[in-house]
């Protein structure tokens, strides 16, 4: 398997959907994190780690403490993180979708690294668009306009565009409309500044792949908890962004995901759903994406 060279200006990692549970860890999530960590030592050193949500299965004190303990093991590198919908699940197991910012998590974060602007959006709320989403979108527009023509990478938990045939996604997720709501207003801002946006990085779907919307690549990674146990390695060059989706070694486990043939309890739950997408011949390919979705080069022309 090709691993990109170390000649890039810098490398960064996108990872998500660990769904860590401190106790009882029925999905072997701590072992899966350890397997990912071991994989990192065989890759070019990353200067940034983008945690794109659902790193814990619920926002409980034991889970968040355990995650912080695990993250301290990451070699060097700065960690940038946003929350997913599972970070909004509270101690009682229920979500509080009407809270805009119960944990003082910024709706928009930005970080400038070696001439590349990273913008992290909170779009995990399952609430209807309103004042909170308008405020977020306004902040995004202000950040992009104040860094005009600067190469920019955007990250958020919910995908902003359909990463597979819409019918197939709706058959796999019940309900799916919350993902549609999560994009409200964001795509309009991205379209306005599309000439400077290199890519949009997302998660949540437990599948991997790439789609383009008005010329902007949108990339999703399957995450660590379920097959194919994936994350993404990025190499930033002066004229291009190189992307490679990578696996970690499977962990012997007896959790709910392992009860399904492909150990992916999202899409194996409705194994015939992929047949609604004519672009994929097998369920495995529907989940992992085709080869040209897994190793990608994007020009940087800002």
C-alpha positions in Angstrom: 0.0 0.0 0.0 1.3 3.4 -1.0 2.2 5.7 1.9 2.9 9.3 0.9 6.4 10.6 1.2 7.7 12.9 3.9 8.5 15.7 1.4 5.3 17.5 2.2 5.3 20.9 4.0 3.5 19.1 6.8 1.1 16.2 7.5 -2.1 16.0 9.4 -4.5 13.3 10.5 -8.3 13.2 10.4 -9.9 10.7 12.8 -13.4 10.3 14.2 -16.1 8.0 15.5 -14.2 6.0 18.1 -17.4 6.0 20.3 -15.2 5.5 23.4 -17.0 4.0 26.3 -14.8 3.9 29.5 -16.8 1.1 31.2 -18.0 -1.4 30.2 -16.0 -1.2 26.9 -18.0 -3.8 25.0 -16.8 -2.4 21.6 -13.1 -2.7 22.6 -12.8 1.0 21.8 -9.6 1.5 23.9 -8.0 -1.4 22.1 -9.0 0.1 18.8 -7.5 3.5 19.9 -4.2 1.6 20.8 -4.2 -0.1 17.4 -4.6 3.3 15.7 -1.8 4.8 17.8 0.6 2.0 16.8 -0.3 2.7 13.1 0.8 6.3 13.5 4.3 5.3 14.3 4.7 3.8 10.8 3.5 7.1 9.1 5.1 10.5 8.5 4.9 12.5 11.7 1.7 14.6 11.8 1.7 18.1 13.1 -2.0 18.4 13.5 -4.7 15.9 14.5 -8.3 16.8 13.6 -10.8 15.0 15.8 -14.0 15.3 13.8 -16.6 14.2 16.4 -18.1 11.1 18.1 -14.8 10.3 19.8 -16.9 9.3 22.9 -20.2 7.4 22.8 -21.8 9.7 25.3 -20.7 12.9 27.2 -20.1 11.3 30.6 -17.3 12.2 33.0 -15.7 8.7 32.8 -15.8 8.8 29.0 -14.3 12.2 28.7 -11.6 11.5 31.3 -10.6 8.3 29.6 -10.5 10.1 26.2 -8.2 12.8 27.6 -6.0 10.1 29.0 -5.8 8.3 25.6 -5.2 11.6 23.7 -2.1 12.3 25.9 -0.5 9.3 24.2 -0.6 10.9 20.8 3.0 11.7 19.7 3.7 15.4 19.4 1.2 17.2 17.2 -1.5 19.7 18.1 -5.1 18.4 18.6 -8.0 20.3 17.1 -11.4 18.9 17.9 -15.1 19.4 17.3 -18.0 17.6 18.8 -20.3 15.1 17.1 -23.9 14.2 17.9 -22.7 11.6 20.5 -20.8 14.3 22.4 -24.3 15.9 22.9 -25.7 12.7 24.6 -25.7 13.4 28.3 -25.4 11.2 31.4 -29.0 10.2 31.3 -28.6 8.9 27.7 -30.7 11.6 26.2 -29.7 14.5 23.9 -30.4 18.1 24.6 -30.8 19.4 21.0 -32.0 22.9 22.0 -28.9 23.9 23.8 -26.8 26.0 21.6 -23.6 25.7 23.5 -24.0 24.0 26.8 -20.3 23.2 27.2 -19.0 26.6 25.9 -17.9 24.9 22.7 -17.4 27.5 20.0 -19.6 27.2 17.0 -16.7 28.0 14.8 -13.0 27.6 15.5 -10.1 28.6 13.3 -6.4 27.7 13.3 -3.7 29.0 11.0 -0.9 26.5 10.4 2.0 27.1 7.9 -0.1 29.2 5.6 -3.2 26.9 5.7 -6.4 28.0 7.5 -8.3 25.2 9.3 -11.9 26.1 10.2 -13.8 23.7 12.5 -17.6 24.0 12.5 -20.1 22.7 15.1 -23.0 21.3 13.0 -23.9 18.3 15.3 -27.0 19.9 16.8 -30.2 18.0 15.9 -32.2 21.2 16.1 -33.9 23.1 13.4 -31.9 25.9 11.8 -32.4 29.2 13.5 -30.5 32.0 15.3 -27.8 29.6 16.4 -27.0 28.4 12.9 -27.2 31.9 11.4 -24.7 33.0 14.0 -22.4 30.1 13.1 -22.7 30.8 9.4 -22.0 34.5 9.9 -18.9 33.6 11.9 -17.7 31.3 9.2 -18.3 34.0 6.5 -16.3 36.6 8.6 -13.4 34.2 9.1 -13.2 33.4 5.4 -13.5 37.0 4.3 -10.8 38.1 6.7 -8.5 35.4 5.3 -9.4 36.0 1.7 -7.6 33.8 -0.9 -5.9 31.8 1.9 -5.9 28.0 1.3 -8.6 26.7 3.7 -9.7 23.3 5.0 -13.1 23.1 6.7 -14.1 20.3 9.1 -17.4 19.4 10.6 -19.1 16.2 11.9 -22.2 15.9 9.7 -21.5 15.7 6.0 -22.8 18.7 4.1 -23.5 16.9 0.8 -24.8 13.3 0.1 -21.8 11.0 0.2 -23.7 8.3 -1.5 -27.0 8.0 -3.3 -29.6 9.7 -1.1 -32.0 6.8 -1.2 -29.3 4.4 0.0 -28.3 6.7 2.9 -31.9 7.2 4.0 -32.4 3.4 4.1 -29.3 3.0 6.3 -30.1 5.9 8.7 -33.4 6.4 10.4 -33.9 9.3 10.4 -31.5 10.9 8.0 -33.1 14.4 7.8 -30.9 15.7 10.6 -27.9 15.5 8.2 -29.8 17.6 5.7 -30.5 20.2 8.4 -26.9 20.3 9.5 -25.9 21.8 6.1 -28.3 24.7 6.3 -26.6 27.9 5.2 -23.1 26.4 5.3 -23.0 25.4 1.6 -23.9 28.9 0.6 -21.0 30.3 2.4 -18.6 27.6 1.1 -19.8 28.4 -2.5 -19.1 32.1 -1.9 -15.5 31.3 -1.0 -15.0 28.0 -3.0 -11.9 29.3 -4.8 -9.9 29.2 -1.5 -11.4 26.1 0.1 -9.3 23.0 -0.6 -11.6 20.4 1.0 -14.4 19.8 3.5 -13.7 17.0 6.0 -16.6 15.1 7.6 -17.5 12.0 9.6 -20.6 10.4 11.1 -21.7 8.0 8.3 -19.3 5.1 9.2 -18.3 4.9 5.6 -15.5 6.5 3.6 -15.3 8.4 0.3 -15.2 11.6 -1.6 -17.8 13.7 -3.5 -17.5 17.1 -5.1 -20.0 19.9 -4.7 -19.5 22.9 -7.0 -15.9 21.9 -7.4 -15.1 21.6 -3.7 -14.1 18.0 -2.6 -16.0 16.7 0.4 -14.3 13.8 2.2 -15.7 11.4 4.8 -13.9 8.8 6.9 -15.5 5.7 8.4 -13.9 6.1 11.9 -12.3 3.7 14.3 -15.1 1.8 16.0 -16.4 -0.2 13.1 -15.1 -1.9 10.0 -13.0 -0.8 8.0 -11.5 1.0 11.1 -10.3 4.0 9.1 -8.7 7.4 9.3 -7.1 9.7 6.8 -3.5 10.9 6.4 -3.0 14.3 4.6 0.2 15.7 3.1 0.2 19.5 2.4 2.5 20.6 -0.4 2.9 24.0 -1.9 0.8 23.1 -4.9 -1.4 20.2 -3.8 -3.0 18.3 -1.0 -2.4 14.5 -0.9 -4.9 12.3 0.8 -4.8 8.6 1.7 -7.4 6.6 3.6 -5.8 4.1 5.9 -7.0 1.1 8.1 -5.9 0.0 11.5 -5.6 -3.7 12.3 -8.9 -5.3 13.3 -9.4 -6.0 17.0 -10.8 -9.3 18.2 -14.0 -8.2 19.9 -17.5 -9.5 20.7 -19.4 -6.2 20.6 -22.5 -5.4 18.6 -20.6 -4.4 15.5 -19.0 -7.9 15.4 -22.5 -9.4 15.1 -22.6 -8.2 11.5 -20.7 -9.8 8.6 -18.6 -6.8 7.9 -18.4 -5.6 11.6 -20.1 -2.4 10.6 -23.3 -2.2 12.7 -24.5 0.9 10.7 -24.7 -0.4 7.1 -24.9 -4.1 7.8 -28.1 -3.3 9.7 -29.7 -2.7 6.4 -27.4 -4.7 4.1 -29.6 -4.3 1.0 -29.6 -0.5 1.2 -26.4 -0.2 -0.9 -28.3 -1.7 -3.9 -30.2 1.6 -4.1 -26.9 3.2 -5.1 -26.0 2.1 -8.7 -22.5 3.3 -8.3 -21.4 0.4 -6.0 -21.6 -3.3 -6.7 -20.8 -4.7 -3.2 -21.6 -3.6 0.3 -17.9 -3.6 1.2 -17.2 -1.1 -1.7 -20.2 1.0 -0.6 -18.7 1.4 2.8 -15.0 1.8 1.9 -15.5 3.8 -1.3 -13.8 3.1 -4.6 -10.0 3.3 -5.1 -10.2 6.8 -6.5 -12.1 7.9 -3.4 -9.3 6.5 -1.1 -6.2 8.0 -2.6 -6.7 11.6 -3.8 -4.7 14.5 -5.0 -6.3 18.0 -4.9 -4.5 21.0 -6.5 -4.0 24.1 -4.3 -4.4 27.1 -6.6 -5.1 29.9 -4.2 
